[in-house]
Amino acid sequence: MNRFPDILGPDFECRAEIPQDPCPATQMPGPVLDEDTGEHVCPYCRRVLNRATADETEFFDDDEDDSDLQEDGSVFVAEGDRVIEQTAEQGLIIARDDTLTKMAFALEAVDNEFAVYLVANKDTIIPTLRELELARDPAFTGRTLAPKLLAVASFELGRIPNDAGMIALQKEFTGLGKSVLLRRIDILRKVLRPDKDNSITSSIMYIGNALDIPSIIIDKAVEDYERLRPKNKIRGNQALAAAWLYIIATNANIKILKKDLFAVPGVPRNATNLAIKSYKDSTQKIKGENDSESKS
């Protein structure tokens, strides 16, 4: 309790101070080992908690300095003590693997099929993404991993997560807007499947998913377009795809508001209206020709 520096020195700790609550000895990093006394003490009040006991074998270790030497003079290093070196590329792969695992956990209860696919196909999804990143594809740059991984997985599986799955993922990760996801998938289709690319049918799928049109209607629109290859006076993939999807959905009694159609990024207003009119005129012409043939 004597605070004179000639007795205690200029730097000392007073044990009369009010103890911290909770005691720091019960928190991380816990008690401190005093190497001089072998005692474990509280890092705050210096109270002795216990005394380290020496292993009985230490009293008979006369060659402590040579304990790790082998017969040939080399030093033995236990397998667990070796430093595991990790390359930069391995670190990137591990980060993407961890993100895929977290995405699978988020989807497990709401879209189990997609979650299982993520876990089972890591060895395909991650290398594909790394190829795109190393090629510096603009759509697959940046440090945010989840949107890029989800685009590759959705492309490989052939569908995006269901609505509940998208909501679950958006709660856990940023940058998972549906329209951006669909644009990335369309890019993947052109980059990874150039031999199977059909820009108009790809646009039909993109626009249909953006409008949350039932998948059965989207599939019918794609199937009918590839089968009929309808002619149109308008040029422009987005306008043609939007117009054709509008026609098919309307015929199936699925109501699409034009304002919603035009709100989809990339869908032009005037060109789409003209394309719809051209498709309708072409359909009526074909119907008229068929009626005249049946009468004759």
C-alpha angles and dihedrals in degrees: 000000000000106000098191109127093217088065104034100021125241094285118053143133121238114221091199092075116115108269119247118252116246095031110246089226088072093051132067128316087023130194120003122231114228102214093199096057101021089234128137107225137181109263090224111039096018091229112163110246101178141330122249111242120216121237109251090234090065090072091062100043100110095160101049095146093054098043094107097046119109125214090265092052095255121131117248114231117193116232092243092052096058116107110241109221116214124197122224091249092052089052091053092050092049091051091053091046091053091049092051090051092051090048091052091052090051091051099040097094098038106032107017094168091059092044092053090047092054093053096042095048104042090118090061102036098049098048090047091053093046090054090053092046093049089049086054094231104185092228092056103045127102133069099269104103107182098068092049094046092047091052093052093045093047091049093050094045093044097236142056122243116282120262094270090048093052090050091050092049094046089056091056103034138035129230097037101130112154096229093052090046092053092049090054090050090052090052090050090052091055096042101041101029105033091148091058098038119130108171096198096050089044089053091049090057092045094050094042093053091045089057094043091239112170111270092235090062092046091050091049091050091051093044094048093046093051091046099044102028089202118212122237136181092224125083122208127090098227093050093046093046093048092047094048093047090049091052095048094045092048091050088052091052092250107142116224118180112220091223088060091046092053091046091067107102111258098018109123117215104214097038091048093051091051091046091052090051091048092051091049092049091048091049093049091048092052091046091051092051091049091050092051092049092051092050092051 
